[in-house]
Amino acid sequence: MASSLPAVLAAATATLAPLERDANRAWWAASTQVTDEHEAARIAADLAFRTALADAERFTAVRDSAPTGEPLVDRQRAVLHDLMLPHQVPDELREQIVRLEASIDATFNSHRPVLAGTPVDDNTISETLRTATDSTERRDAWEAAKTVGVAVADRVRDLAHARNEAARALGYRDHFALSLATAELDEAELMATLDAIDAATRAPFATWKHGDDVARAARFGCPPAELRPWHYDDPFFQGAPQDHELDVDAWFTDRDLPALTAATYAGIGIDIGELLARSDLEPRAGKSQHAFCIDVDRDEDIRVLCNNVPGDYWTETMLHEFGHAVYDRFVDPELPWLVRTMHPLTTEGVAMLFGRLTGDPQWLRTVAGLDDAVVTAAEPRLARRQLLTRLVFARWVLVMTNFERAFYADPDADHDTGWWDLVERFQLLTRPDDRHAPDWAAKIHVALAPVYYQNYLLGELVASQLEATVRARFGGVIDTPEIGEFLRREVFAPGWSCRWDELVAQATGAPLSVAPYAAELADLARRSER
Ligand SMILES: [Zn+2]
């Protein structure tokens, strides 16, 4: 006899909650103290959690259960279904996918680009692309950075075939379609949103890029038509170039970053003392060099990992990660475990809303306490920097998401050409002459974080729409306790008890749209011209 839906949900929660907590603890241990033992424990805990998600009998019970008409119960069913569905893969195929992922990951970890006969690391490549003025030297560094693509491309295609086979067995067109469907994203709507972002960013990006190319070509002593991808500051042109006239790092050299972060959140009535106390924020040997926030138990155990070095980058990162942390902290603790979390897109939006403050003149004056005249003088450059960061990133995500869609539609197509078609169309770069190489495969996300990039860009839209709402209601985004109250009540508390798009519509009064993001770009453009 089939169990009732509430019983199925209760049993799933009883199994999954402790496994997820253990996997999170193991992840934290492996990130804060990198040892072989911690790494082995992390892999084992992760596997145990995934195995539970793959439980075919439980999945069938969830899939075949009838809706109860009780919204919170039916919502848990939907969340559990989407969580388990991608794991319903025949054992043999799953093993093939895991093996390919591990082998590609190992190649990315061990591969060293070779420059002038010597293996070098990614930092050397970055340094060359930031500083070298000789085009041949830059080209060599750029080409060396792409050699990992050749090393993994065949396996990435095999992986795409395996992922597609798994998706088709579940009734989906391909892995791209399955990934969106289980992430509450409608493919047609997503593509329409990306088209709208393309339309909103195309002209300002082209105008800036044209001027930048003229200056760039002068720097390298060539006509703009001879600029190639290695003349830009990073191998994928995914970030805005540094503005050497604006030394924001100098503003944060002597700052206590945890104190600055705490003051920012205290200003909106949120005390992060307890969250800071659980966190690991200082750089140290044998620790992950990245930054993240982890909600260990969907309860009070929330931790942030950073590697703070005084300067703008880690100031922004602290504000960003503690945006995730306060969201986790204030999800209604009475909600059932399955929905006592949130969609990646909404938490990314909240984190970005706070991370952006380091470029906000009001925040710089009041919370950071910078001299009024200094901020006033820097305002146009600050706005320009924010504008370029958004534009360059948006154009890059348009390449990634459109590429992934085409890649899963036909992994064997000529993507060496297709990749450059997209790069030329969206990033306005000129492809290298006579190059036939799998440059798409050099981007690790294609293999190991598939169909995820769109979340970052949609997160930007969420941040812009939230910011517009908060500004309209409270006159700014800082130093008003009502802002914290609004976020806690309207955004954080509901957790994942409703879909992300419903949450955004309820909290901001309108469905997610490109309009606030586009309005912000126009405003930044105006302010950068003063
Ligand atoms: Zn984030």
Residues whose N, C-alpha, C, O or C-beta is under 5 A from the ligand:
A	BS01	ZN	E348 A351
